[in-house]
Amino acid sequence: MLLALLVFLVPNMRTLEWVLAALVAIFLPMQFFLPESPRWLLAKGKHERAKRAIRFVPVVGLLSLLLSIVLEVCF
């Protein structure tokens, strides 16, 4: 759905490829900084890490909100 919207908003194919590459460049490194699921950590008995993961959730939500605002403003 998001890709269809981007295709509609970005008529030039080359620009669309740059936009998609930028999104990948943003989200791929985030994968290495996101903690494991708190549910998985609790199941494995790692209670302190689960608490830290739960405290980390608002930071990720804020980054997601900022990214959506930037995309909304740019396109």
BALO-971186 format. One line per 5 residues: number of its first residue (from 0); their letters; for each residue x, y negated, z negated of N, C-alpha, C, O. Coordinates in steps of 0.2 Angstrom, whole numbers. Each point is the difference from the previous one (the first is absolute). Example, Ala and Ser with C-alpha at 12.3 -4.5 7.8 and 13.67 -1.06 7.14 Angstrom:
2
0) AS) 66:28:-39:-4:-6:0:4:-6:0:5:1:-3 | -7:-6:7:4:-6:-1:-4:-5:-3:3:-6:-1 .
end
This chain:
75
0) MLLAL) 4:6:0:-4:-6:0:4:-6:0:-1:-5:4 | 6:5:-8:5:-6:0:4:-1:6:1:-5:2 | 1:11:1:3:0:6:-4:-3:6:2:-4:4 | -8:6:-4:-5:-3:5:-1:-7:-1:0:-4:5 | 0:1:-11:-1:-7:-1:7:-3:2:-1:-6:3 .
5) LVFLV) 6:8:-4:7:-3:2:0:0:8:2:-5:3 | -4:10:0:0:1:7:-5:-6:3:2:-3:5 | -7:2:-8:-5:-5:2:3:-7:-1:-1:-4:4 | 4:3:-10:3:-7:-2:6:-1:4:2:-6:1 | 2:10:1:7:-1:3:-1:3:7:1:6:1 .
10) PNMRT) -2:-11:4:-1:3:7:6:2:3:0:4:5 | 6:-6:-7:6:1:4:3:7:-3:1:0:-7 | 1:5:11:2:6:-3:7:0:-3:1:3:-5 | 3:-7:7:7:-1:-3:-1:-3:-7:3:2:-5 | -7:-7:5:-1:-3:-7:-4:4:-5:2:1:-6 .
15) LEWVL) -6:4:9:-3:5:-5:5:5:-2:0:2:-6 | 5:0:10:5:4:-2:4:-3:-6:2:3:-4 | 0:-10:5:3:-3:-5:-3:-1:-7:3:1:-5 | -10:-2:6:-4:0:-6:0:7:-4:1:0:-6 | -2:5:10:0:7:-3:7:2:-3:0:3:-5 .
20) AALVA) 5:-5:9:7:1:-3:1:-4:-7:3:3:-4 | -6:-9:4:1:-4:-6:-4:3:-6:3:1:-5 | -9:2:7:-4:3:-6:4:7:-2:0:1:-6 | 3:2:10:4:6:-2:6:-2:-4:1:3:-5 | 2:-8:7:6:-3:-3:-2:-2:-7:4:1:-5 .
25) IFLPM) -10:-3:4:-2:-2:-7:-2:6:-4:2:0:-6 | -6:4:9:-3:6:-4:5:6:-1:0:3:-6 | 5:-2:10:4:6:-1:5:-1:-6:0:5:-3 | 3:-11:2:4:0:-6:-4:0:-6:3:2:-5 | -9:-4:5:-4:0:-6:-1:7:-2:-1:1:-6 .
30) QFFLP) 1:4:10:-1:7:-2:5:2:-5:-1:5:-4 | 7:-7:5:5:2:-5:0:-3:-7:3:2:-4 | -7:-8:4:0:-3:-7:-7:2:-3:0:-2:-6 | -5:5:9:-6:1:-3:1:6:-5:4:5:2 | -6:-5:-8:0:6:-5:-4:6:2:-5:-1:4 .
35) ESPRW) 6:6:-7:-4:6:1:-7:-2:-3:-1:-4:-4 | -4:8:5:-6:0:-2:0:1:-8:3:4:-2 | -7:-9:-1:0:1:-8:-3:7:-2:2:3:-5 | -7:-1:9:-3:7:-1:5:5:0:0:5:-4 | 4:-5:10:5:5:1:5:0:-6:2:5:-3 .
40) LLAKG) 0:-11:1:5:-1:-5:-3:3:-7:4:3:-4 | -10:-5:3:-3:3:-7:0:8:1:1:3:-5 | -3:-1:10:0:8:1:6:3:-1:1:6:-3 | 5:-10:5:7:3:-1:2:-2:-7:6:2:-2 | -10:-5:-2:3:-2:-7:4:-6:-1:4:-1:-5 .
45) KHERA) -4:-3:11:5:-6:0:-5:-6:-2:-1:-4:4 | 0:3:-10:-5:-5:-3:3:-7:1:-4:-4:2 | 10:3:-4:3:-7:1:0:-2:7:-1:-6:1 | 3:10:3:0:-2:8:-7:-1:2:-1:-4:4 | -4:8:-6:-7:-2:1:-2:-7:-2:-3:-3:4 .
50) KRAIR) 5:1:-10:-2:-6:-2:3:-6:4:-3:-5:1 | 10:6:1:3:-5:4:-3:0:7:-1:-5:3 | -1:11:-1:-4:0:7:-6:-4:0:-2:-3:4 | -2:4:-10:-6:-4:0:1:-7:-1:-4:-4:3 | 9:2:-6:2:-7:-1:2:-3:7:-1:-6:1 .
55) FVPVV) 3:10:3:3:-2:7:-6:-1:5:1:-4:5 | -7:6:-6:-5:0:5:-2:-7:1:-1:-2:6 | 0:-3:-11:-2:-7:2:5:-3:5:-2:-4:4 | 9:5:-5:5:-3:4:-1:3:7:0:-5:5 | -2:11:-3:-1:2:6:-6:-3:3:-1:-1:6 .
60) GLLSL) -4:1:-10:-7:-4:2:1:-7:2:-3:-2:5 | 8:-1:-8:1:-7:1:4:-1:7:-2:-4:4 | 7:9:-3:3:0:6:-4:1:6:0:-3:5 | -5:8:-6:-5:2:5:-4:-6:2:-2:-2:6 | -1:-2:-11:-4:-6:1:4:-5:3:-3:-3:5 .
65) LLSIV) 9:2:-6:4:-5:3:1:1:7:0:-4:5 | 1:11:-3:1:2:7:-6:-1:4:0:-2:5 | -6:4:-8:-6:-1:3:-2:-8:2:-2:-1:5 | 4:-3:-10:-1:-7:1:5:-3:6:-2:-3:4 | 8:6:-4:5:-2:5:-3:2:7:0:-4:5 .
70) LEVCF) -2:10:-5:-3:3:7:-6:-4:2:-1:-1:6 | -3:-1:-11:-6:-4:2:1:-7:2:-3:-2:5 | 8:-1:-8:2:-7:2:4:1:7:-1:-5:4 | 5:10:-3:4:0:6:-4:2:6:1:-2:6 | -6:6:-7:-4:2:6:-7:-2:-1:-5:2:4 .
end
